[in-house]
Amino acid sequence: MADASLSDASLSLVALPPCAGLLPVTTGALTLSEADPGHLTVIAPLHGKAAALAAALKAAHGLDWPAPNRTTGGDGARLIWFGHAHVLLMGPAPDPALSDHASLTDVSDGWASVRLQGAGAADVLARLSPIDLRAGVFQAGHTARTELMHMQASITRLSDDGFLIMGFRSMAATLVHDLTIAMAGVEARRAD
């Protein structure tokens, strides 16, 4: 038997972003903030349909298929290389016509997305990731699926001192914690 004291209003749910209450954090010149990626869709071409899919993506969203470890587009609509024969469409919901050429998987609720911005951002990530993030090697538009401390992540360089970092939503608090500790370490060295 239902509890008569519960009203419909007390049962309403409110969607919260993955890092709700955790961000933004500023330490010296560095800022970590939650990014709103919009809709997130993993796209994988069907067998023999890669060229048709690339053309359909260009027609529907104005985005070129990215080379491995690269991105195309920008804020509002971006394609991120997401592994062998996979890209992540970030921003708009995918045009339904893409399903003629690809498997489309909505992963919008599965990822936490944060932006690390400021002088020393690459130094922060260098404390947590095994990849070479120096600006001469990992330039704006470059991306990698890699480790971040002890979790899997996607790191994309957006500008000279800005990165988009994505981790699994279930690890959002750990993602923020690890980045915040690394930010403090970089700022402490700068103060010496």
N, C-alpha and C positions, 0 to 999 in steps of 0.2 A: 504494500500500500504506500502510495506517495505521501510525502510529508506536505501537509497543507500549508505549512508556514513558509515554504519556498515559493516565491513569486517568479513569474517568467523573467522579470527584470534581473533577479539575482542569478539567473542561469546564463545570462548573456556572456559571451566570450569576446575578448579583445585580442587581436593579433598583435604581437610585439616583435620588433626586429631582433635578430639573434644577439646583438650586443646591447640590448636595452639596459640602461642603468650602469653600463660599464664605460661608455665613451661619451664624449671626447676626453682625451688626456693630452696635456701639453707638458713637456719637460724641456726647458730651455728653448732651443730653436726648433724642436721637433714636436709635431702634432700627429696623434693617432685618432682618427675619426671613423665612424661607421659610414660606409658607402651604400647608397641605395642602387643596387644593380638593375632594378626593374625585373623583368621576366628573365629567367635563366633556362635555356634549352640546349641540351647536348644533341648535336646533329651528327649522324654517321651515315655516309652514303650507302645506298643499296648496291649490291654487286653490279659492276659495270655502269653505274649511274653517276660517277664522280663528276664528269664534265657537265652533264645535264644539271646536276645539283648546283655546281658553281655558277652556271648561267642563271638558274632560277633564283639563287640567293642575290645575285647582282640585280636581277630584274625586280625582285620583291623588296629588297632592303637596301640596295645600293652598296652592298659590301662584297669585296673580293675575298675568295677563299684564301686564308693565310698560309704562308709557308710554315714548315715546322719551326716551332719556338718563336713565332711571330704573331702579331695581331693586326687587324685592319679595322678601320672605322675610328670612332671616338666616343666621347660622352654621348649618351642617348641611344647609340646603336654601335655595338662592337662585336667582332668575331675574334675569339681567342683560341689559338691552337691548344687542344686539350688532350693530346696523345695521338697515337697512330690512327689516322683516318677519322679523327673526331675533332669537332670544334664546339665551342660554347658560344651560342648567340646570347648576348647580354643586352638587355634593354627592351626591345619590342617583343611581343608574342610572335611566334613564327607564322609566316603566311601559310595557310593550310595547303596550298599547292606544293609546298616543299615535301610533303609526305609522299608524293608520287616518286620521289627520287631518294628519300632518306628515311631512316628511323629517327623520330623526334622524341626526346625524353625530357619532360618538364622536371627540373631539379631546383626550382625556385626556393623551395622550403628547406633544401638540404645544405645550403652553404651560408657561411658568414663572410661578409665582404668588408674589408677595412682599407682605409687609405693612410699611408705613412708619408708625411710631408715634412720637408725641412732639410737644412744643411746637416749632413751626417746620416741621412736615411739609409744609404747603402751600407754604412758602417754598422748600423743597428742590425740589418739583415745578415751581414757577414758574420755576426756573432751567433746566428741561429741556423744558417743554411750553408750547405757545402758547395754551392755554386759560386762562380766568380761574378760578382755584381758590380765590378768597377765600370764606370761610365764608358770607357773605351771598348769594353767587351760586351756588356749588357746594356744596350742603348735603348732609348725611347722606342716603344713598339716591340721590344723583345719580351718574351714570356717563357716560363719554365714550370713544369710540374716537378716538384722537388720536395725535399724534407724541410720542415721548419721546426727546429728543435727535435721533437720526437713525433711529429705528426705530419701527414701529407698536406701539401698546400700547392696553390698556384700563385706565382709571383709574376707580376707584369710591371715593367717600368713605364710610367706615364710621362715623365719629364725628367730633367736633370736631377731633381731632388724629390721626386714623387713616385710612389709605388702603390699598386693595387694588390692586396694580398687576400686570397680566399682560402678558407679552411672549412672543414666540415662543421655544420651548425652545432652538432653535439659537443664540439671542442671550442666553442666561441670564448668561453671564460678563460680557457688555457691559452688560446691564441692571444687574447688581450694581455693576460698576465705575462707571458713570455716576451712579447714585444715591449711592454712597459718596463720590465726589468732591464732589457737590453738598451732601451732608450736612456734609462738612468745611468747605466754603465758608460755609454758613449758621452753623455753630458758630463759625467764625473771626470773622465779623462780630459775633456776639453777645458774644464775648470782648473786642472793642474798646471 
